[in-house]
Amino acid sequence: MINILFLFTCLLLMQRLQYPFLASQLVLAVALPTRQQNSETRASLWWKSIGSPRTVCGPMVDQSDLAFRLLCRRYGAELCYTQMLHPGQFIKDKQYRRRFFQTCEGDRPLIAQFGGNDAATLVAAAKLVESQVDAIDLNLGCPENVARKRDYGAFLLRKPELVVTAISTMVESLAVPVTCKIRLMEKGHHIPESQRGLAGTIAFCQRLENAGCGMICVHGRDRHNKGQKIRDADWDAIKQIKSCTRLPVVANGNIALHSDVDQCLKFTNCDGVMSAEALLSDPSLFSSSDDESITSLALEYLDLADAYPPHSFLRSTKIHLYRMLYGYLQKDLGAEELLRQAADNNACRSVIMGLMLFEKSLDPAARLNLKRAWYKRHRSRQQAALDWEGTTQQLRAERKMRMRKWMDTGTKMI
């Protein structure tokens, strides 16, 4: 009894002092001395030790920089991921580590995500940062061609034995929990039944749990469901996965509004929800208020970017601003041109200050609609094509011309 009281006294003290990692390690060391203890208990205690986060900011290439994470935290994100890090390069290149892994006081709880398939390399890379994060995540969700070429992300779902072995090795070797962010497995008779669809995904998640995984984030789409042909995420599939595992589960997909958070949690019974693209449009998504103007958020981001410069002004800062301001820039092509030409944070501020006048002329409903325009861009483009008076070829030519202008400055207009 005395040991239990001592444990929880220490745990409360560490939480008040904002040392969730030490708190979780104390729980695992004192309450759960062996790895054979119930995996639900280990995972649940760790999840509670970092505050049982309900709202999660997902990992995004070139966009999960420290400044943006801090902005999202100010407006309700309770857990954040780094962008995906390449473990081999992370080990060998100190400059790569400094550029792509930044953190500071207040940037917790934090999960560092790695993409790879070699357990030894993943462990070596993770050990370089395990003292600065609350968990290490293995990327099993990236659907892009680069992931296919390098054999990581969603393409590893084809190799469950390899993944389970890697997770088991990481769990045994690291001092922090290991998590996985996955997509649903593909469907099709050409795929082995054990690796196919929802049933295969559930079986895979159960194997991850048995291997010692501490949490699973499930993106309710398979690797083909992306880009301009993207469809709604399958919350029912996530719900069934949650019912078949004892691990904390975070749902990912279709979180576009603050009201979606409670709706998703209630429907899926998950422990938290993750948003990524929608946060790029509206970093205040997890806030219960819709009062924050997007121009104010953009200026706030620039202030944080001054204090914590991202690895690239062109690939990170400028793209953040483009995505936040997308709705306004579509209405004011002159402002888009000025932002395209902007060479530093102060030049970007001048563009935003000009857009504030346009913003004030809008009614609240129009302002809210434009605030989330980038997230809804694919549907907006479909409507624009319907409204276009010229030919489809002319519409495509105009888009390509605008994209080429942005590429000329070194910035992708995405």
Summary of the structure (lengths in Angstrom):
residues: 414
radius of gyration: 21.9
end to end distance: 58.1
largest distance: 78.6
contacts: 1383
relative contact order: 0.09
helix: 57%
strand: 9%
